Amino acid sequence: MALSRLHLPPYASVLGFILLLLRDGVKCTTFTLVNKCDFPVWPGILSGSGSPKLDTTGFELSKDTSRTFRAPAGWSGRFWGRTGCNFDGSSSTTSCSTGDCGSGEMECNGSGAEPPATLAEFTLGVSGSLDFYDVSLVDGYNLPMIVEGSGLCPTTGCVTDLNQNCPTELKAKSGLACRSACEAFGTPEYCCSGAYGSPGTCKPSIYSQVFKSACPRSYSYAYDDATSTFTCSDADYTITFCPNLSR
Ligand SMILES: *[C@@H]1O[C@H](CO)[C@@H](O)[C@H](O)[C@H]1NC(C)=O
């Protein structure tokens, strides 16, 4: 086999590889993270179990800059933004004002965001099946964030600065973040657990409705699927922190 290859023209293996890609639908999806905030953001990336880690699990994104990552078909994971970070080692665990992952360093190395944090969640399709994505406020909110796909993919996320209309009892981190009612009160009713653990019994609350009216396309509580999960295929995605509010 290996020897007969030598008789093929040099581009044959490249061509074969491309045909293989087409046949198997194996492709990479590109994620571009953009920071339009007036301040630096330290994105965190957490791959789902069984998904490979991307190039980094945490890094600094200065204002008006972007960084692109490739993810393989079938990848699942989440992105969020950390704010007010200081990794000089003066504090061993908490390094960021919001969205901290507790690693004590730039990289999150497999740890997720401490609530409250706005999350962009993805499950990429395999072999032509759909990508699923959403922006979730189920763990609260820290930054405005939108997800845009290439082509005709629906845009989702939260353009509004929810910290401005956060109910007093949900305010956290000196007003830099807004807790979910589940996080703040921990009751089954707000957390959709126990007797409230199904879509039929867990209903929007006065608190989730504040989130929903500020961010109509985001998950405002655990069973908010109908208006919050989006799908697309063959797309690349841009995740923007602080998308321009005035457009
Ligand atoms: C976290 O990941 C970075 C980059 O891969 C590595 O340099 C660092 O040692 C890791 N830290 C821990 C505590 O594993």
The ligand as an ORCA input file, in Angstrom:
! r2SCAN-3c Opt
* xyz 0 1
  C      -2.523     24.924     33.774
  O      -2.267     24.892     32.380
  C      -1.098     25.593     31.979
  C      -1.027     25.579     30.463
  O      -1.270     24.320     29.936
  C       0.133     24.991     32.670
  O       1.272     25.723     32.309
  C      -0.072     25.028     34.161
  O       0.995     24.379     34.809
  C      -1.378     24.340     34.558
  N      -1.579     24.487     35.992
  C      -1.948     23.501     36.776
  C      -2.138     23.838     38.214
  O      -2.131     22.365     36.367
*
